[in-house]
Amino acid sequence: MSDGAEYGSGVKKYIEEAKKNLEQKKKQIERVKKLKFDTIAVHGLYTVEEALEQNQGAVIEPVYLAAAQAYRDSDEMEAALAYLIPTWCYTRFANPTTYYLEWVLALLEGYKTGCETSCLVTASGMSAIMLAVDSFLVKQKDGPEKINFVSSIQIYGGTYQHFSIRKMQERGIEVRWVTHPEDLEEWKAKIDEDTRFLYAEAPSNPQQAFCDVRALADLAHSWEIPFLIDSTCATPALMRPIEYGADIVIHSLTKSITSGGLAIGGALISRNPIVTKIKNDNPLFKESFAGYVKFLPFRDIGPAASPINAMFALNDLRTLRSKMDLVSQNCQKVADFLSHHPKVYQVDFLGIPQFPYHRLAKQYMKLVDSEGENGTEVNRYGHLMSFRVEGPPANARRVFDRLQIIYRAGDMGRIKSIATIPAISTHLQQGEEARQLADIPPQMIRLCVGAEHPDDLIADLDQALNI
């Protein structure tokens, strides 16, 4: 925030007032950081004092549906729109309800990491991905540039489309695909001086691929580039990649965080500062990347989250740790059942010891604040898994069509169990060749296990598989 030395006394008055408020907010953040994960998730930065003094005693954060903020006079408006004081101004830029959600997400991703974090909430997970990557794909010199970035190919189908079509085909930016994200040597072989960042998804949707988060962050930093990771399926309840060196964490809030299924949203959380060799005159670019994106690209592009959606996400987030514990345990039981079923030839789930990515996931996927007497956190592997049905693809479709309790939809992360066939839904546009590289056969059924009793889900799957 500028000191506004070149402005008149009226503007300076508002700057001084803002400084006092920011100092109070800073002290409040430091107090909240000392609380446990569950307490932060429930309360965030909304306090009893704020409820009583500003919101007529409302226990739950209010939803601000107004499109714009009014100002007391021209001086306050000038200070606000020059970014000299905190403001939400217009809901395309920001909104008080969205702020509540951003503060919670920043605190939860930074929980016990020792890192400062900042957050930007967006209209969807895909808009968060776009905003995260585009700031690193800008020209840095006159004349042609051979810009590239390196990404695991085992990512959500929409992300693959965005990278392969929007970036590579339409803009000529080279995407260098890594087919085995656990293999550090493959990553090393794809990086050069023109590489702008590394990108991974862990656990991946739908194959449950994983990567060595710390090693990839270290590798990226050795080239002075950031490591970006989509951690949607883990949520901060099971993994906080910033703890291991990741620069930017991306979430589709639509999924496990907003498990009630009533809202769409995305989030970009940055470590402060990030590692990057991109030249940018704005000091926030490195020091608070999420803040930079909020003030400039986000403002200009406009993928703002609805305040109503932000409140749905905020409410579902309050019980994130206990919810992820429950659905992860349910998924473990369902995966164990399917791994012994004669009609299933492969189960993709990180909690199965024989699964190729289990060892890596065991290092990183731990239920936050679950330390027992020995001080070790309990492993939990999330509620997304896939299984592959024996025989031709038609068999998988018959099993899928026979499900009675489990919903058939392209969604995931719900409190209700949902299944899909990725080859004909989430990854259809990817094409057969790319699906083969990403290990997504037509026999694969993706299953996101909800909060139903696992015995009922197992019975549903058993009857469906008995074709």
VEXKOLVEX-249988 format. One record per residue (C-alpha): residue number from 1; residue in three letters; y negated, x negated, z negated. Coordinates in Angstrom, 2 decimals, decimal comma. Layout:
<rs>
R   num   residu        py        px        pz
R   NUM      ALA         Y         X         Z
...
</rs>
This chain:
<rs>
R   num   residu        py        px        pz
R     1      MET      0,00      0,00      0,00
R     2      SER     -3,38     -1,43      1,03
R     3      ASP     -6,19     -1,88     -1,49
R     4      GLY     -8,51      0,00      0,90
R     5      ALA    -11,37     -2,48      0,42
R     6      GLU    -13,02     -1,38      3,67
R     7      TYR    -13,13      2,29      2,65
R     8      GLY    -15,72      4,27      0,71
R     9      SER    -15,77      5,01     -3,01
R    10      GLY    -14,12      8,41     -2,58
R    11      VAL    -11,09      6,93     -0,84
R    12      LYS    -10,92      4,11     -3,39
R    13      LYS    -10,82      6,70     -6,19
R    14      TYR     -7,64      8,17     -4,72
R    15      ILE     -6,15      4,71     -4,22
R    16      GLU     -6,67      3,87     -7,89
R    17      GLU     -5,13      7,18     -8,94
R    18      ALA     -2,14      6,50     -6,66
R    19      LYS     -1,65      3,03     -8,14
R    20      LYS     -1,32      4,54    -11,63
R    21      ASN      1,17      7,12    -10,39
R    22      LEU      3,21      4,48     -8,54
R    23      GLU      3,33      2,32    -11,64
R    24      GLN      4,69      5,26    -13,63
R    25      LYS      7,26      5,96    -10,90
R    26      LYS      8,32      2,31    -10,93
R    27      LYS      8,90      2,45    -14,71
R    28      GLN     10,83      5,68    -14,28
R    29      ILE     13,10      4,08    -11,64
R    30      GLU     13,82      1,17    -13,96
R    31      ARG     14,78      3,61    -16,73
R    32      VAL     17,04      5,60    -14,45
R    33      LYS     18,78      2,45    -13,20
R    34      LYS     20,17      1,96    -16,71
R    35      LEU     21,99      5,31    -16,59
R    36      LYS     25,55      5,90    -15,46
R    37      PHE     26,41      6,92    -11,89
R    38      ASP     27,14     10,55    -12,80
R    39      THR     23,85     10,93    -14,68
R    40      ILE     21,87      9,50    -11,76
R    41      ALA     23,69     11,85     -9,36
R    42      VAL     22,88     14,87    -11,52
R    43      HIS     19,25     14,09    -12,38
R    44      GLY     17,91     11,58     -9,86
R    45      LEU     14,22     10,99    -10,53
R    46      TYR     13,47     14,62    -11,37
R    47      THR     12,50     14,69    -15,04
R    48      VAL     11,95     17,27    -17,75
R    49      GLU      8,26     16,27    -17,75
R    50      GLU      7,93     16,92    -14,00
R    51      ALA      9,71     20,25    -14,37
R    52      LEU      7,36     21,40    -17,16
R    53      GLU      4,09     19,95    -15,89
R    54      GLN      4,41     20,55    -12,14
R    55      ASN      7,16     23,07    -11,46
R    56      GLN      6,84     25,85    -14,06
R    57      GLY      9,84     24,56    -15,97
R    58      ALA     12,30     24,78    -13,07
R    59      VAL     15,51     23,00    -14,15
R    60      ILE     16,58     22,45    -10,54
R    61      GLU     14,33     20,60     -8,11
R    62      PRO     12,22     23,05     -6,06
R    63      VAL     12,62     23,46     -2,31
R    64      TYR      9,31     22,83     -0,56
R    65      LEU      9,47     24,94      2,60
R    66      ALA      5,84     24,40      3,57
R    67      ALA      5,38     22,51      6,83
R    68      ALA      2,29     20,63      5,69
R    69      GLN      0,48     19,26      2,64
R    70      ALA     -3,11     20,28      1,86
R    71      TYR     -5,65     17,77      0,55
R    72      ARG     -8,44     18,10     -1,96
R    73      ASP    -11,13     16,68      0,35
R    74      SER    -11,71     14,43      3,38
R    75      ASP    -11,41     11,28      1,29
R    76      GLU     -7,92     12,16      0,08
R    77      MET     -6,86     13,13      3,62
R    78      GLU     -8,17      9,84      5,02
R    79      ALA     -6,42      7,83      2,29
R    80      ALA     -3,18      9,70      2,88
R    81      LEU     -3,10      9,49      6,67
R    82      ALA     -4,02      5,80      6,57
R    83      TYR     -0,97      5,28      4,32
R    84      LEU     -3,19      4,07      1,50
R    85      ILE     -1,67      6,53     -0,98
R    86      PRO      1,72      8,24     -1,20
R    87      THR      1,81     11,46      0,79
R    88      TRP      4,23     13,74      2,50
R    89      CYS      1,55     15,16      4,80
R    90      TYR      3,84     17,00      7,23
R    91      THR      7,54     17,78      7,00
R    92      ARG      8,25     15,85     10,21
R    93      PHE      7,07     12,75      8,30
R    94      ALA      8,47     13,55      4,85
R    95      ASN      8,88     16,35      2,33
R    96      PRO      9,02     16,46     -1,49
R    97      THR     12,53     17,97     -1,49
R    98      THR     13,75     15,28      0,90
R    99      TYR     12,21     12,65     -1,39
R   100      TYR     14,38     13,86     -4,27
R   101      LEU     17,47     13,30     -2,14
R   102      GLU     16,31      9,91     -0,86
R   103      TRP     15,67      8,60     -4,37
R   104      VAL     19,14      9,64     -5,54
R   105      LEU     20,91      8,10     -2,53
R   106      ALA     18,97      4,84     -2,84
R   107      LEU     19,84      4,60     -6,54
R   108      LEU     23,53      5,43     -6,02
R   109      GLU     24,00      2,94     -3,17
R   110      GLY     22,24      0,31     -5,26
R   111      TYR     24,14      1,19     -8,44
R   112      LYS     25,35     -1,95    -10,28
R   113      THR     24,60     -4,11     -7,22
R   114      GLY     21,55     -5,87     -8,65
R   115      CYS     19,74     -5,07     -5,37
R   116      GLU     16,62     -3,10     -4,64
R   117      THR     17,29     -0,30     -2,15
R   118      SER     15,36      2,25     -0,15
R   119      CYS     16,51      5,34      1,73
R   120      LEU     15,55      7,52      4,66
R   121      VAL     17,16     10,94      5,08
R   122      THR     17,45     12,29      8,63
R   123      ALA     18,51     15,46     10,42
R   124      SER     22,03     14,17     11,14
R   125      GLY     24,26     11,14     10,85
R   126      MET     23,76     10,34     14,53
R   127      SER     19,99     10,26     14,15
R   128      ALA     20,41      7,85     11,22
R   129      ILE     22,53      5,58     13,44
R   130      MET     19,98      5,71     16,26
R   131      LEU     17,09      4,86     13,95
R   132      ALA     19,04      2,05     12,30
R   133      VAL     20,02      0,24     15,49
R   134      ASP     17,05      0,83     17,77
R   135      SER     14,64     -1,22     15,67
R   136      PHE     16,76     -4,32     16,39
R   137      LEU     17,09     -3,69     20,13
R   138      VAL     13,46     -4,35     21,06
R   139      LYS     12,24     -7,03     23,48
R   140      GLN     11,27    -10,28     21,79
R   141      LYS      9,88    -12,21     24,76
R   142      ASP      8,45    -11,75     28,25
R   143      GLY     10,90    -11,45     31,10
R   144      PRO     14,57    -10,39     31,05
R   145      GLU     16,58    -10,61     27,85
R   146      LYS     20,35    -10,44     27,42
R   147      ILE     20,35     -8,32     24,30
R   148      ASN     23,74     -7,55     22,76
R   149      PHE     25,29     -6,35     19,54
R   150      VAL     28,85     -6,53     18,24
R   151      SER     30,65     -3,43     17,01
R   152      SER     34,11     -2,40     15,98
R   153      ILE     35,56     -0,01     18,56
R   154      GLN     37,22      1,88     15,73
R   155      ILE     34,30      4,18     15,02
R   156      TYR     33,46      7,87     15,21
R   157      GLY     33,53      9,23     18,78
R   158      GLY     29,86     10,20     18,72
R   159      THR     28,90      6,66     17,70
R   160      TYR     31,05      5,25     20,52
R   161      GLN     29,27      7,54     23,00
R   162      HIS     25,86      6,55     21,68
R   163      PHE     26,63      2,85     22,00
R   164      SER     28,47      2,96     25,32
R   165      ILE     26,32      5,53     27,15
R   166      ARG     22,88      5,62     25,53
R   167      LYS     22,69      1,87     24,87
R   168      MET     24,93      0,10     27,38
R   169      GLN     24,89      2,41     30,41
R   170      GLU     21,33      3,74     30,19
R   171      ARG     19,47      0,78     28,68
R   172      GLY     21,58     -2,16     29,80
R   173      ILE     22,20     -3,41     26,25
R   174      GLU     25,61     -5,05     26,02
R   175      VAL     28,00     -3,75     23,38
R   176      ARG     30,73     -6,26     22,56
R   177      TRP     33,69     -4,36     21,16
R   178      VAL     35,94     -5,73     18,44
R   179      THR     39,41     -4,16     18,64
R   180      HIS     40,71     -5,55     15,32
R   181      PRO     37,87     -5,22     12,78
R   182      GLU     39,91     -7,00     10,10
R   183      ASP     40,06    -10,16     12,26
R   184      LEU     37,04    -12,30     11,43
R   185      GLU     37,80    -14,70     14,29
R   186      GLU     37,42    -11,89     16,83
R   187      TRP     33,96    -11,12     15,42
R   188      LYS     33,00    -14,79     15,54
R   189      ALA     34,02    -15,07     19,19
R   190      LYS     31,69    -12,23     20,21
R   191      ILE     28,45    -13,48     18,59
R   192      ASP     25,80    -15,61     20,29
R   193      GLU     22,05    -16,27     20,02
R   194      ASP     21,25    -12,96     21,72
R   195      THR     23,28    -10,86     19,25
R   196      ARG     21,02     -8,56     17,24
R   197      PHE     23,42     -7,18     14,59
R   198      LEU     27,03     -6,51     13,62
R   199      TYR     28,22     -2,91     13,19
R   200      ALA     31,35     -1,51     11,56
R   201      GLU     32,69      1,71     10,11
R   202      ALA     34,87      1,51      7,00
R   203      PRO     37,05      3,42      6,54
R   204      SER     36,97      4,38     10,19
R   205      ASN     37,34      7,91     11,49
R   206      PRO     40,13      8,73     12,35
R   207      GLN     42,32      5,59     12,29
R   208      GLN     41,35      4,40      8,80
R   209      ALA     40,57      0,90     10,03
R   210      PHE     38,84     -1,40      7,58
R   211      CYS     36,97     -4,70      7,62
R   212      ASP     36,22     -7,49      5,19
R   213      VAL     32,74     -6,31      4,23
R   214      ARG     31,68     -9,43      2,36
R   215      ALA     32,97    -11,80      5,05
R   216      LEU     31,23     -9,85      7,83
R   217      ALA     27,96     -9,78      5,92
R   218      ASP     28,20    -13,54      5,38
R   219      LEU     29,01    -14,09      9,06
R   220      ALA     26,06    -11,97     10,18
R   221      HIS     23,70    -13,77      7,82
R   222      SER     24,84    -17,16      9,10
R   223      TRP     23,34    -16,06     12,45
R   224      GLU     20,24    -14,56     10,76
R   225      ILE     21,22    -11,05     11,81
R   226      PRO     21,94     -7,96      9,71
R   227      PHE     25,28     -6,29      9,03
R   228      LEU     25,20     -2,50      9,42
R   229      ILE     28,05     -0,33      8,13
R   230      ASP     28,84      3,37      8,34
R   231      SER     30,30      4,19      4,92
R   232      THR     30,46      7,97      5,35
R   233      CYS     34,13      8,32      4,43
R   234      ALA     33,84      6,18      1,30
R   235      THR     30,57      7,52     -0,13
R   236      PRO     28,86      5,48     -2,86
R   237      ALA     31,40      6,90     -5,33
R   238      LEU     34,14      4,70     -3,81
R   239      MET     32,29      1,78     -2,20
R   240      ARG     28,74      0,46     -2,15
R   241      PRO     28,63     -2,07      0,72
R   242      ILE     25,24     -3,45     -0,35
R   243      GLU     27,04     -4,99     -3,34
R   244      TYR     28,95     -7,18     -0,88
R   245      GLY     26,00     -8,21      1,26
R   246      ALA     25,62     -5,38      3,79
R   247      ASP     22,02     -4,92      4,89
R   248      ILE     22,04     -1,29      6,01
R   249      VAL     24,41      1,52      5,03
R   250      ILE     24,63      4,69      7,10
R   251      HIS     25,98      8,08      6,06
R   252      SER     26,59     11,36      7,74
R   253      LEU     25,54     13,47      4,76
R   254      THR     27,21     16,39      6,53
R   255      LYS     30,60     15,08      5,46
R   256      SER     31,89     14,27      1,95
R   257      ILE     28,48     14,06      0,31
R   258      THR     27,65     17,63      1,35
R   259      SER     31,23     18,82      1,01
R   260      GLY     30,24     22,48      0,71
R   261      GLY     29,77     22,53      4,48
R   262      LEU     26,42     24,32      4,48
R   263      ALA     24,17     21,59      5,89
R   264      ILE     23,84     18,74      8,36
R   265      GLY     22,09     15,50      7,48
R   266      GLY     22,13     11,74      7,72
R   267      ALA     20,94      8,82      5,63
R   268      LEU     19,96      5,20      6,17
R   269      ILE     19,92      3,05      3,03
R   270      SER     18,67     -0,52      3,23
R   271      ARG     18,97     -3,51      0,94
R   272      ASN     15,51     -4,88      0,21
R   273      PRO     14,99     -7,28      1,91
R   274      ILE     17,33     -7,34      4,92
R   275      VAL     18,30    -10,40      6,95
R   276      THR     16,98    -10,40     10,52
R   277      LYS     15,39    -12,81     12,95
R   278      ILE     13,59    -10,02     14,84
R   279      LYS      9,85    -10,60     14,86
R   280      ASN      7,88     -7,60     13,62
R   281      ASP      4,29     -7,64     12,37
R   282      ASN      4,92     -4,93      9,79
R   283      PRO      6,00     -6,58      6,50
R   284      LEU      8,09     -3,52      5,59
R   285      PHE     10,45     -4,29      8,49
R   286      LYS     12,20     -6,93      6,40
R   287      GLU     11,11     -6,02      2,89
R   288      SER     12,02     -2,30      2,99
R   289      PHE     13,67     -1,47      6,29
R   290      ALA     14,27      2,19      5,43
R   291      GLY     10,61      2,45      4,44
R   292      TYR      9,54      0,87      7,72
R   293      VAL     11,65      3,29      9,74
R   294      LYS     10,28      6,25      7,78
R   295      PHE      6,64      5,28      8,29
R   296      LEU      6,85      4,42     11,99
R   297      PRO      9,88      5,12     14,26
R   298      PHE     11,04      8,17     12,30
R   299      ARG      7,52      9,61     12,27
R   300      ASP      7,17      9,16     16,02
R   301      ILE     10,66     10,32     17,07
R   302      GLY     10,88     13,25     14,68
R   303      PRO     14,54     13,74     13,53
R   304      ALA     13,44     15,21     10,19
R   305      ALA     15,90     16,88      7,84
R   306      SER     15,24     20,48      6,84
R   307      PRO     14,21     20,77      3,17
R   308      ILE     16,90     23,44      2,76
R   309      ASN     19,54     21,03      4,08
R   310      ALA     18,24     18,32      1,76
R   311      MET     18,67     20,65     -1,20
R   312      PHE     22,22     21,60     -0,18
R   313      ALA     23,05     17,88      0,00
R   314      LEU     21,36     17,18     -3,31
R   315      ASN     23,29     19,92     -5,09
R   316      ASP     26,67     18,83     -3,66
R   317      LEU     25,88     15,22     -4,52
R   318      ARG     25,61     15,91     -8,25
R   319      THR     29,41     15,96     -8,71
R   320      LEU     30,22     13,29     -6,12
R   321      ARG     32,23     10,92     -8,32
R   322      SER     34,53     13,53     -9,88
R   323      LYS     34,90     15,31     -6,55
R   324      MET     35,88     12,13     -4,67
R   325      ASP     38,32     11,30     -7,45
R   326      LEU     40,01     14,69     -7,09
R   327      VAL     40,20     14,85     -3,29
R   328      SER     41,30     11,22     -3,07
R   329      GLN     44,20     11,89     -5,42
R   330      ASN     45,10     15,01     -3,44
R   331      CYS     45,05     13,03     -0,21
R   332      GLN     47,27     10,34     -1,72
R   333      LYS     49,92     12,97     -2,57
R   334      VAL     49,76     14,53      0,90
R   335      ALA     49,94     11,12      2,58
R   336      ASP     52,95     10,11      0,49
R   337      PHE     54,72     13,32      1,54
R   338      LEU     53,94     12,85      5,24
R   339      SER     54,99      9,19      5,18
R   340      HIS     58,56     10,31      4,41
R   341      HIS     58,69     13,28      6,80
R   342      PRO     61,18     12,86      9,67
R   343      LYS     58,83     14,52     12,20
R   344      VAL     56,03     12,01     11,48
R   345      TYR     56,26      8,49     12,92
R   346      GLN     53,09      7,04     11,37
R   347      VAL     50,63      7,89      8,61
R   348      ASP     47,21      6,26      8,69
R   349      PHE     45,96      6,18      5,11
R   350      LEU     44,54      3,30      3,13
R   351      GLY     46,41      4,29     -0,03
R   352      ILE     49,85      3,58      1,46
R   353      PRO     50,86      0,01      0,51
R   354      GLN     52,58     -0,58      3,88
R   355      PHE     49,50      0,45      5,87
R   356      PRO     48,00     -2,63      7,61
R   357      TYR     44,52     -2,14      6,12
R   358      HIS     45,68     -1,38      2,56
R   359      ARG     45,15     -4,91      1,23
R   360      LEU     41,57     -5,08      2,47
R   361      ALA     40,72     -1,59      1,29
R   362      LYS     42,14     -2,33     -2,16
R   363      GLN     39,47     -5,01     -2,60
R   364      TYR     36,62     -2,62     -1,90
R   365      MET     37,61      1,03     -2,46
R   366      LYS     37,26      1,67     -6,19
R   367      LEU     36,15      4,75     -8,09
R   368      VAL     32,83      3,88     -9,66
R   369      ASP     32,69      3,85    -13,48
R   370      SER     36,48      4,28    -13,79
R   371      GLU     37,14      1,16    -15,85
R   372      GLY     40,02      1,62    -18,25
R   373      GLU     40,90     -0,50    -21,28
R   374      ASN     41,42     -3,57    -19,09
R   375      GLY     37,96     -3,20    -17,53
R   376      THR     39,32     -2,75    -14,00
R   377      GLU     38,13      0,11    -11,81
R   378      VAL     40,76      2,45    -10,36
R   379      ASN     41,43      2,34     -6,62
R   380      ARG     40,74      5,53     -4,71
R   381      TYR     41,02      5,69     -0,93
R   382      GLY     39,10      8,81      0,05
R   383      HIS     40,26     12,10      1,48
R   384      LEU     40,48     11,28      5,19
R   385      MET     43,82     10,38      6,76
R   386      SER     45,70     10,82     10,02
R   387      PHE     49,34     11,33     10,90
R   388      ARG     51,20     11,01     14,19
R   389      VAL     53,80     13,56     15,19
R   390      GLU     57,08     12,46     16,77
R   391      GLY     57,65     13,27     20,43
R   392      PRO     55,23     14,18     23,22
R   393      PRO     51,62     15,26     22,61
R   394      ALA     52,67     18,90     22,94
R   395      ASN     54,52     18,57     19,63
R   396      ALA     51,31     17,60     17,82
R   397      ARG     49,55     20,61     19,30
R   398      ARG     52,35     22,93     18,16
R   399      VAL     52,18     21,53     14,62
R   400      PHE     48,42     21,87     14,65
R   401      ASP     48,57     25,47     15,86
R   402      ARG     51,01     26,46     13,10
R   403      LEU     48,76     25,46     10,19
R   404      GLN     47,98     28,42      7,93
R   405      ILE     45,91     27,16      4,98
R   406      ILE     44,40     24,10      6,62
R   407      TYR     41,52     24,95      8,97
R   408      ARG     41,46     23,78     12,59
R   409      ALA     37,97     22,35     13,23
R   410      GLY     36,21     19,21     14,36
R   411      ASP     34,60     18,90     10,94
R   412      MET     35,62     16,72      7,99
R   413      GLY     34,63     15,92      4,43
R   414      ARG     34,91     19,50      3,27
R   415      ILE     35,97     20,93     -0,07
R   416      LYS     38,41     22,89      2,13
R   417      SER     41,09     20,96      4,03
R   418      ILE     40,41     20,61      7,75
R   419      ALA     42,49     19,15     10,58
R   420      THR     41,74     18,24     14,18
R   421      ILE     43,33     16,41     17,09
R   422      PRO     40,80     13,62     17,82
R   423      ALA     41,98     13,08     21,41
R   424      ILE     40,89     16,62     22,33
R   425      SER     37,89     16,94     20,01
R   426      THR     35,89     14,24     18,24
R   427      HIS     36,97     11,46     20,63
R   428      LEU     37,53     13,48     23,82
R   429      GLN     34,43     12,10     25,57
R   430      GLN     35,53      8,54     24,79
R   431      GLY     38,10      8,58     27,61
R   432      GLU     41,74      7,59     27,63
R   433      GLU     41,23      3,83     28,06
R   434      ALA     38,79      3,56     25,15
R   435      ARG     40,99      5,78     22,99
R   436      GLN     43,91      3,45     23,59
R   437      LEU     41,77      0,45     22,59
R   438      ALA     40,69      2,34     19,46
R   439      ASP     44,29      3,38     18,67
R   440      ILE     43,81      7,13     18,99
R   441      PRO     46,93      8,57     20,65
R   442      PRO     47,24     12,27     21,58
R   443      GLN     50,00     12,64     18,95
R   444      MET     47,49     11,93     16,15
R   445      ILE     46,32     14,73     13,87
R   446      ARG     43,38     13,89     11,64
R   447      LEU     43,46     15,57      8,25
R   448      CYS     40,69     15,66      5,67
R   449      VAL     42,18     16,85      2,40
R   450      GLY     40,11     19,15      0,22
R   451      ALA     40,26     20,39     -3,36
R   452      GLU     43,15     22,84     -2,93
R   453      HIS     46,29     22,21     -4,97
R   454      PRO     48,18     19,51     -3,05
R   455      ASP     51,47     21,39     -3,40
R   456      ASP     50,07     24,22     -1,29
R   457      LEU     48,82     21,82      1,36
R   458      ILE     52,18     20,04      1,46
R   459      ALA     53,97     23,39      1,89
R   460      ASP     51,63     24,28      4,76
R   461      LEU     52,22     20,96      6,49
R   462      ASP     55,96     21,18      5,94
R   463      GLN     56,27     24,60      7,56
R   464      ALA     54,04     23,49     10,44
R   465      LEU     56,13     20,36     11,06
R   466      ASN     59,41     22,31     11,10
R   467      ILE     59,08     23,16     14,77
</rs>
